[in-house]
Amino acid sequence: MKTHLTKLQTVLAGLIEKAKVRKGLLLILGIFFVLQVYFVRELIAAELLFVLGFTVLMVLGGIVYLVGAIGERGLDWAAAGVQATGTFARRGYASLEELSRKPFRHPRSESAQ
């Protein structure tokens, strides 16, 4: 009877040890899985923060580019305006010079004779 009892005890001890190993293995796997899920969530959050930061930098760069492009167009328009103003000024100066060469009185007027 003792032999059967000892065999039963050894079998039960083996099953219990296997169950402890399984529980420990499952516990370790569960912890590993939870940490992996946590790290994945942290990585996703970090990636979203990087995306947000790069988006802000891209928007700022776009604004700077637009301001530069508008400034270049403004300089082109200003150059055209200066050319037009210069042309009008030259014409006006030529007209004034022509007027200054003409006498104010007609040569056959009464006061001129």
C-alpha positions in Angstrom: 0.0 0.0 0.0 2.9 2.3 0.7 4.2 1.8 -2.7 0.9 2.9 -4.3 0.7 5.9 -1.9 4.3 6.9 -2.6 3.7 6.6 -6.4 0.6 8.7 -6.1 2.5 11.3 -4.0 5.3 11.5 -6.5 2.8 11.8 -9.5 0.9 14.5 -7.6 4.1 16.3 -6.7 5.2 16.1 -10.4 1.8 17.5 -11.5 1.9 20.3 -8.9 5.5 21.2 -9.9 4.4 21.2 -13.6 1.4 23.4 -12.6 3.7 25.7 -10.7 6.0 25.9 -13.7 3.1 26.5 -16.0 1.7 29.2 -13.7 5.1 30.8 -13.5 5.6 30.6 -17.2 2.1 32.1 -17.8 2.8 34.8 -15.3 6.1 35.7 -17.0 4.5 35.6 -20.4 1.6 37.8 -19.1 4.0 40.3 -17.7 6.0 40.3 -20.9 2.8 40.8 -23.0 1.6 43.6 -20.8 5.0 45.3 -21.0 5.1 44.9 -24.7 1.6 46.5 -25.0 2.8 49.3 -22.7 6.0 49.9 -24.7 4.0 49.8 -28.0 1.6 52.4 -26.6 4.6 54.5 -25.5 6.2 54.2 -28.9 2.9 55.2 -30.6 2.5 58.2 -28.3 6.1 59.2 -28.9 5.6 58.8 -32.7 2.5 61.0 -32.5 4.4 63.7 -30.6 7.1 63.6 -33.3 4.5 63.9 -36.0 3.0 66.8 -34.2 6.4 68.5 -33.8 7.3 68.0 -37.5 3.9 69.2 -38.5 4.4 72.4 -36.6 7.9 72.8 -38.1 6.5 72.2 -41.6 3.8 74.8 -41.1 6.3 77.3 -39.8 8.6 76.6 -42.8 5.7 77.0 -45.2 4.8 80.3 -43.6 8.4 81.5 -44.0 8.4 80.3 -47.6 5.2 82.1 -48.4 6.4 85.3 -46.8 9.6 85.1 -48.8 7.7 84.4 -52.0 5.3 87.3 -51.4 8.4 89.5 -50.6 10.0 88.6 -53.9 6.8 89.4 -55.8 6.5 92.6 -53.9 10.1 93.5 -55.0 9.2 92.7 -58.6 6.1 94.9 -58.4 8.1 97.6 -56.8 10.7 97.4 -59.5 8.0 97.7 -62.1 6.5 100.7 -60.2 9.9 102.4 -60.1 10.4 101.9 -63.8 7.0 103.4 -64.5 7.6 106.2 -62.1 11.0 106.9 -63.7 9.4 106.9 -67.2 6.8 109.4 -66.0 9.4 111.5 -64.2 11.6 111.7 -67.4 8.6 112.7 -69.5 7.6 115.3 -67.0 11.1 116.7 -66.8 11.4 116.8 -70.6 8.0 118.6 -70.8 9.2 121.2 -68.2 12.5 121.6 -70.0 10.6 122.2 -73.3 8.3 124.7 -71.6 11.2 126.6 -70.1 12.8 127.0 -73.5 9.8 128.7 -75.0 9.3 132.4 -74.3 6.4 133.4 -72.2 5.3 136.1 -74.8 4.8 135.8 -78.4 7.5 137.7 -80.4 4.9 139.8 -82.2 3.0 140.8 -79.1 2.6 144.6 -78.3 4.8 144.4 -75.2 7.6 142.7 -77.1 7.8 145.4 -79.8 
